[in-house]
Amino acid sequence: QQPHQGGRGNGFMLDFIGDLPDLNRRVILHLLVFLKEEVISRQELNKMSNYNMAVCFFPCIFKSRTISEIDLINSGKFVGILKIFFTRFEEIVKEAKYMSAKNKDTPSTASGINTLKDFRMSMA
């Protein structure tokens, strides 16, 4: 599979989400949409910026089956990738919808998802 050639830094996150099984993709998008819209959007009150949220959630999202020193060494990269998702949220979700529309063999889970409300409706 060719790596995604989208905007700088978006490719890994799009490839990561795109390679997940349908249910996992829906769950991760639901979680990330919720965190962006319900937590990060209130960062003036809760101090949970894009970076802080990435630091807190990268161990859950990029968890290895076996933990090694490499995971610790790469932790900064994983934080950066997740921060890119939160920072470029609208752009990545829009691109994920485009990718889903191009791939007719894969059910479109990102299609029509721009807000948490849209995502909840897609899960019903």
N, C-alpha and C positions, 0 to 999 in steps of 0.2 A: 504494500500500500504506500502510495506517495504521501509524504508529509504535506499538511495543509499549507498553502502559500499565501494565506490572508495577511492582514495587517501585522506589523512587527510585534511579536510577543503573543499574539492571539492563537497562533497555530497549534501549539502544544495543547492548550486547553480545549480547543475544538476537536483535535484528534483524540484526546483523552475522553471527552464526552461522547464523541461519535463512535468510539470503539467499545463502549459499554453495552451490555445487554439492555434491551428495551426497559425493563423494570428498573434496573440500576440507574439508567440515564434519567428516567422520570424522577426518581427519588433524589438524585444529586442536583438536578435542576430545581426541583421543589425546594430543597434545603438552601441552595445558593440564592435563589430568588427571594426566599423568606429573609435570609440574613441581610441581603442588600436592601430590601424595601422596608423591613420592620426593625432592624437593629442599626445598621450603618447609617440609615437616613436620619437617625436620632443621635448621631455622634456628639453633638454639642452637649447633650445630657448624659450620655453613658460612656463617652470617651472611646467608643469602639469604632475606630477609623477603618478604612480598607486594610491598612497594614496590621492593626491590632487584631482584626477579625481573622486575617490570614494566618497570623501566628497561632491563634487559638485553635483553628480548625484544620490546619494542614496535617497534623498527626492522624486525624480521623479519616481524612479524604485520601491521603497518599500513604496509607498504612501498608507496610510490607508483611508478608506472611511470616518471615523470620527477620527479627531486628538485628542489625549489624552496625558496625562503625560507619559504614558507607551512608546509612540513613542519616546519621548525625552530621556527617560531612556535607551531605546534600540538602540538609534541612533549609538552609537559606535559599536555595534554588526553588524548593517547593513553596516556600512562603512567597517568593517573588511571582511564581506562576499564579498562585491563588490571588495575590494582590492585583495582578493584571486582570484577572476575571472580574473582580469587584470594581476596579477602576474603569475598565472598558466594557462594563456590563451590557449596556444597550447595543453596542457594536457587535459583541460576541453573540448575544442572543439573536440579533438580526441575521448574522452570518450563519448561525446554526440552523435557523429556519430556511435559509437559502440552500444550504447543504442538504437538508432533509428533503426539500422539494426536488432537488436534482437527482437524488437517489430514490427511485421509485420502488426498489425492492425492500427498503427499510421503512417501517412505519414512522411517520413524522410525529415525533414527540415534542419538538420545539415549535412546530407550526402554530401560529396564533398566540404564542405565549410572550407577552410583553410585561405583564404584571403578575403579582401573586394571585389576584382574583382570576385572571385568565388561566393560570396554571391549575388552580383548584378546580376550575370548570373542566379542564382537560382530564383531570383525574377521575371525575365523576362517572 
